[in-house]
Amino acid sequence: MFTGIIQGMAKVLSIEEKKPFSHPRHSVARGYAGGARTRELGGE
């Protein structure tokens, strides 16, 4: 159930790590949104 959220967070955080001035809280929020979208589309 939460694998999509975890994958979304990992994906976004790995991208955000390359941007030194990104705010961690925004990364996490975007990761949650990405995980929710993945789950809606039938992903894990």
C-alpha positions in Angstrom: 0.0 0.0 0.0 2.8 2.4 0.9 5.3 1.2 -1.7 4.1 3.8 -4.2 4.7 6.6 -1.7 8.1 5.2 -0.8 9.1 4.9 -4.4 7.8 8.4 -5.2 9.8 9.9 -2.3 12.9 8.0 -3.2 12.6 9.1 -6.8 12.1 12.8 -5.9 14.7 12.8 -3.2 17.3 11.3 -5.6 16.5 14.1 -8.1 16.5 16.8 -5.4 19.9 15.7 -4.1 21.4 17.1 -7.4 19.9 20.5 -6.6 21.9 22.0 -3.7 19.4 24.7 -2.9 16.3 22.7 -2.8 14.3 22.7 0.5 14.0 19.1 2.0 10.4 19.7 3.0 9.4 20.4 -0.6 11.1 17.3 -1.7 9.2 15.2 0.8 5.9 16.8 -0.1 6.5 16.2 -3.8 7.5 12.6 -3.1 4.2 12.0 -1.3 2.3 13.5 -4.2 4.3 11.4 -6.7 3.7 8.2 -4.7 -0.1 8.9 -4.5 -0.2 9.5 -8.3 1.7 6.3 -9.0 -0.8 4.3 -6.9 -3.8 5.9 -8.6 -2.3 4.9 -12.0 -2.2 1.3 -10.9 1.5 1.2 -9.8 2.5 -0.6 -6.7 
